[in-house]
Amino acid sequence: MQTNPSGLSTRYLVIFAMLGAMMFVSRLLMMAIPNVHVLGLFIAAFTLTYRARALMPIYVFVLLDGLYQGFSIWWIPNLYVWLPLWLAFMAVGKANLTSKSRPPIYMVLCALHGLSFGTIYAPAHALFFGLSFYGMLAWIAAGLYFDIIHAIGNFAAATLVVPLVSLLKKLD
């Protein structure tokens, strides 16, 4: 198999590009439902399957999102907002979990990321819009309703983490 300067085979570069594009298309298809998407599902499954290499499809998605919607100040937090979820699944992936405990743990982690999304995003907005600490807290509070919706959607989508990991391992 051919390798490129990154040390990855061409096959994996294509797989990661396609996975990132799949994340992007899934977000476009679900834009009609505010804050409900399957990105947490994908990040969880990609991280559990590909470990650190999961950052490649995640950042393909981030790049495509910027290219499609424009590289504006809203886009800058996308450079870091997915990392806490990736880190959580990097940690959980090393844990010796039973097959029964995996699904609920994955669902809770995805839900927690959805619930904390506005809080993770808030420092960038505070910086860009000159918000005080209390202004940032008000911004978080104002978006809490949407974060709750985000958490519920992530919780539901994460029921598919285990089956998706099984499918991805077949590509390996």
C-alpha positions in Angstrom: 0.0 0.0 0.0 1.3 3.5 -0.8 2.1 5.8 1.9 2.4 9.6 1.9 4.7 11.9 3.9 2.3 11.7 6.9 3.0 7.9 7.1 -0.6 7.0 6.5 -1.6 4.8 3.6 -3.6 6.4 0.8 -6.5 4.1 1.8 -6.6 5.7 5.3 -6.4 9.2 3.8 -9.4 8.5 1.6 -11.3 6.9 4.5 -10.6 9.9 6.8 -11.5 12.4 4.0 -14.8 10.5 3.4 -15.6 10.3 7.2 -15.0 14.1 7.5 -17.2 14.7 4.5 -19.8 12.4 6.0 -19.8 14.5 9.2 -20.2 17.7 7.1 -23.1 16.3 5.0 -24.8 15.0 8.1 -24.7 18.4 9.6 -26.1 20.0 6.5 -29.0 17.5 6.4 -29.9 18.1 10.0 -29.7 21.9 10.0 -33.4 22.3 10.0 -33.4 21.0 13.6 -31.4 23.5 15.7 -28.7 21.9 17.8 -29.6 18.3 16.8 -27.0 16.5 14.8 -24.9 13.3 14.9 -21.5 14.8 15.1 -21.0 13.6 18.7 -21.8 10.1 17.5 -19.2 10.3 14.7 -16.5 11.8 17.0 -17.1 9.1 19.6 -17.1 6.2 17.1 -14.1 7.6 15.1 -12.1 8.1 18.3 -12.9 4.7 19.7 -11.9 3.2 16.4 -9.0 5.3 15.1 -7.8 6.9 18.4 -5.6 10.0 17.7 -6.1 9.6 14.0 -9.7 10.5 14.5 -8.6 14.1 14.6 -8.2 13.9 10.8 -11.8 13.4 9.9 -12.8 15.9 12.6 -10.7 18.6 11.1 -11.7 17.7 7.6 -15.3 18.5 8.8 -14.2 21.7 10.5 -12.4 22.8 7.2 -15.4 21.9 5.1 -17.7 23.7 7.4 -15.6 26.9 7.1 -15.4 26.6 3.4 -19.1 26.2 3.1 -20.3 28.8 5.6 -17.4 31.1 5.5 -14.4 31.6 7.8 -15.8 34.1 10.3 -15.5 34.6 14.0 -18.2 31.9 14.6 -15.9 29.3 13.0 -12.8 29.9 15.2 -14.3 28.0 18.2 -14.8 25.0 15.9 -11.0 24.6 16.1 -11.3 23.6 19.7 -15.0 22.9 20.6 -14.8 19.2 19.5 -11.6 18.5 21.4 -13.2 17.9 24.8 -15.4 15.1 23.4 -12.4 13.6 21.5 -10.4 13.7 24.7 -13.2 12.1 26.7 -13.4 9.2 24.3 -9.6 8.9 24.1 -9.7 8.4 27.9 -12.8 6.1 27.9 -11.3 4.0 25.0 -8.4 3.0 27.3 -10.7 2.0 30.1 -11.6 -1.6 30.6 -15.3 -1.3 30.2 -17.8 -4.2 30.1 -19.9 -4.5 27.0 -23.0 -3.6 29.1 -21.5 -0.4 30.5 -20.2 1.0 27.2 -23.5 2.2 25.7 -24.7 4.2 28.7 -21.3 5.7 29.3 -21.0 6.7 25.7 -24.5 8.2 25.8 -23.7 10.2 28.9 -20.4 11.5 27.6 -22.1 12.7 24.3 -24.9 14.3 26.3 -22.5 16.1 28.6 -20.7 17.5 25.6 -24.0 18.8 24.2 -24.9 20.3 27.5 -21.6 22.0 27.9 -21.3 23.1 24.2 -22.3 26.7 24.9 -20.0 26.9 27.9 -17.1 25.6 25.8 -17.9 28.0 23.0 -18.5 31.0 25.3 -14.9 32.2 26.0 -14.3 32.8 22.3 -17.5 34.8 22.0 -16.6 36.8 25.1 -13.2 37.6 23.6 -14.6 38.5 20.2 -17.5 40.6 21.4 -15.8 42.2 24.4 -18.1 40.5 27.0 -17.2 40.7 30.7 -17.2 37.5 32.7 -20.8 38.2 33.8 -21.7 39.0 30.2 -20.3 35.6 29.2 -22.3 33.9 31.9 -25.4 35.7 30.7 -24.6 34.5 27.1 -24.3 30.9 28.5 -27.5 31.2 30.4 -29.4 32.5 27.4 -28.2 29.5 25.3 -28.9 26.9 28.0 -32.2 25.9 26.4 -30.4 25.1 23.1 -27.6 23.2 25.0 -30.3 21.0 26.6 -31.7 20.2 23.2 -28.2 19.5 22.0 -27.6 17.2 25.0 -30.9 15.2 24.3 -30.0 14.9 20.6 -26.5 13.7 21.5 -27.8 11.3 24.0 -30.1 9.7 21.5 -27.6 9.6 18.7 -25.0 8.0 20.9 -27.1 4.9 21.1 -25.5 4.1 17.8 -21.8 4.4 18.9 -21.3 0.7 19.5 -22.8 -0.5 16.2 -20.9 2.3 14.3 -17.6 1.3 15.9 -18.3 -2.3 14.8 -18.8 -1.2 11.2 -15.7 1.0 11.2 -13.5 -1.8 12.5 -14.5 -3.8 9.5 -12.8 -1.1 7.4 -9.7 -1.4 9.4 
